[in-house]
Amino acid sequence: MNKRPVSGDYIPYYSTYIDRVEEGEIEEVLSDQIKVTVELLKNLSEEQGAFRYGEGKWSIKEVIGHMADTERVMNFRLMSFARGESSELPGFDENEYVERAGFDRQTIPALLENLVAVRTSTISLLESLDEEAWERRGTANGAPVTVRALAWIIAGHELHHCMILKERYFEVEGFLKK
């Protein structure tokens, strides 16, 4: 029932996320993954959370908020298609969302609490799906996608941003000493 998506389940763009995800039951993958992400970010100071590695780039706080927002959007798509929604769902402008969210005014603990709450909701929804629901598909942002693929996209999106955090934020000389 909970097998990895295949290429016909999503457009090639999403391979960049799906290919990052380890084999296994996706609910377990998501549960383990959020623990690693929280551990990575929980000891950041508020000053570190405001760090941007370049002009016009998101702060660490904005990256955390973006991960939660995107998971919410993907979770809504997943639920909609699992329930048989036949209308096309819109895309979203991630930069507008971040600009209007005010993530930099929030604390690191509040942002992480929100991220964990979203993940808990995602896992709960996935655990409620029957085999037929996993196979359903719909169209979002002009692209066909299955419920199954959306679950792996959620996991891969988080892995993608954690990699960016490590490579472009944390590896700045003297930024984060562990």
Buried (B, 14 or more C-beta within 10 A) or exposed (E): EBEBBEEEBBBEEBBEBBEBBEEEEBBEBBBEBBEEBBEBBEEBEEEBBBBBBEEEEBBBBBBBBBBBBBBBBBBBBBBBBBEEBEEEBEEBEEEEBBEEBEBBEBEBEBBBBBBBEBBEBBBEBBEEBEEEBBBBBBBBBEBBBBBBBBBBBBBBBBBBBBEBBEEBBBEEEEEBEE
